[in-house]
Amino acid sequence: MTTGQLKRLLLTASALTVFSGAALSAQNGSADESKRKVKSKVAPVYPELAKRMSVGGKVKIEVVVTPDGHVRSTRVVGGHPLLVQACQDAVKEWKFLPASDETTLIVEFSFTGS
């Protein structure tokens, strides 16, 4: 995927929804479900150091999903370095509904700190 394609993908990912929640907790990730329906999600574990430092914000992960619904690969698109690994670890456990082709989408996680 070229940088231009990725930028267009990010701009068109208007269906991303961020769930709000309690302070200092990791939120459920959301995906552009017009591309691929999520069957099961695993929430990221809020890293202890990030909690202590009240680090919050959004993390965006590019996810490549195989036709059978498993995550083949992930790549960090953006987010605080203390939060990205927890998000990658969580999204690798996600399962998607089967589809005819491999799918690439952006998953967004939100962490709130106080």
JOPEFEN-V326164 format. One line per field, one symbol per residue. phi: phi as a letter, one per 30 degrees, with the letter a starting at -180 (. if undefined). burial: b if it has 16 or more other ideal C-beta (glycine too) atoms within 10 Angstrom, else e. Layout:
# JOPEFEN-V326164
phi->???
burial->???
This chain:
# JOPEFEN-V326164
phi->.ddddddddddcddddbcdcaddhbdcddbbdddcadddbbbddddeeddddchdbkcbcbdbccdedjcddabbdcakdedcdddddddddcdbcddbdbdbcbccccbccbb
burial->eeeeeeeebbeebeebeeeeeeebebbbbbbbeebbebeebebbebbeebbeeebbebbbbbbebeeebebeebeebebbebbbebbbebbeebebeeeeeebbbbbbbbbbbe
